[in-house]
Amino acid sequence: MLAHNTSESEFEDLDNFHKTQESDLPKSEIGDSRPTQTRIRIRVPKEYHQEPVISNLISEYGLTVNFNAALLGVKTVDDGWFDLELKGTSQQIESALIYLNDLDVEIWSNSNKPDEETW
């Protein structure tokens, strides 16, 4: 169960992140099965609160997902924010980010240079 936590120290200021653009999405090479990881923050709109958005990252895309922080109340009417570390192959992460993008989930990255990510 996720708890609503308003502690500033546990949820980094959004100023450290930038909204991910199409050019930020990794472009994996076919056959590249090396494990990698990246850290993102996503805003899940309230209309998706009953949908298994994050669960699908695990079951549909085979990722390991670590929650660094989350802001979501039990009976909230607001959007949910999640600070996630995604682990998997470049292809798995790329597919998962495309899935999130297709849902119009805002994706934020903590890197100003996509090359710094460990895609």
N, C-alpha and C positions, 0 to 999 in steps of 0.2 A: 504494500500500500504506500502510495506517495503522500507525503505530508507537506502541508503548506509551510514554507520556511522563508521568512523575510530577512534573514540575516545577510547583511551586505557582504560579509567576509566569505560566505559560502557560495555566493553567486556573483561572479565577476561583472564589473561594469560593462555594458554593451559597447562602450567606446573602444574596448580592446578587440572587438570583432568587426568585420565588415560583411555586408550582405553579399552572398555568393552570386556570381553572374555565370552565364553560360561558359565563358572562357575559364572560369575557376574549376569547372567539372573536370575530373581526371580523364585522360584518354589512355586507356590501357591497351597494351599490345596483346594480341591473341596468343594464348598459350602461356602468358606470364602468370605463374601460380605462386609467386613469392608472397608471403604474408606481409601485410603492411597495416598501418593504422592512421587515423586522422581524428581530429577533434572538431566538432561542429556544435552550434547552438541552433535549435529550431523553434519556431513559433507554430504551434498546432492550433488552428482556429477552433473556436468553441463547437462548430458544427461537426467536428471530427472526434469529440470527446468520447463518443460511444463506439468509435472504430478502433481496431487494433493496429494503429499506425506503426508504433514502435515494435510491437510484437511481429509485424510483418517483416521488419528489417532482419529479424532473427530467422523466422520460419521460411520466408520466401526467398531471402537473399543470402542466407547462411552466415550472417555476420555475428560476431560477438559484440554485444553492446554493453558498455559500462556507463552508468549514470553518474556524472560528476556533480550535478545539481538539477533540481526541478522546482518549478513554481506552478502548482496546480492545487486548487482547493477542492474539497470533497463535493460541495454543491456550488461550484463556481459558475459564473456566467461569462467569465473572461476567457481569453485564450490561454493556453498552457505553454510554458517555456521549458525547454529541456536542454541541458548541456551534456552532450554525449561524446563518448570516445568509441569510434567504430573500428573494429579489427576484422580483417579478412583479406582476400586478394584484391588487387586493383580493380578487376572486373566486377567483383561483388560490390565493392564500394561505389563504383561508377553506376552500376545498375540501381542500387539503393538510392543514390542521390537523384537519379533521373525519376525514380518512383516518387520520391518526396516532392520534386519539382513539378511533376505532373499533377499532384494533388494541390498545388499552389501553397504548399507549406513553405514558409520563409526559411531559408537556410543561411546561416551566418557562419563565417570561418574566422578563426583567430589569427590567421596569417594574412599579411598584406601582399605576400608573394606566394602564389600557388606552388612554385617550385620548392618552397620550404616545407611543404607538407610531405609526409612520408608515404606518398601514394605508391 
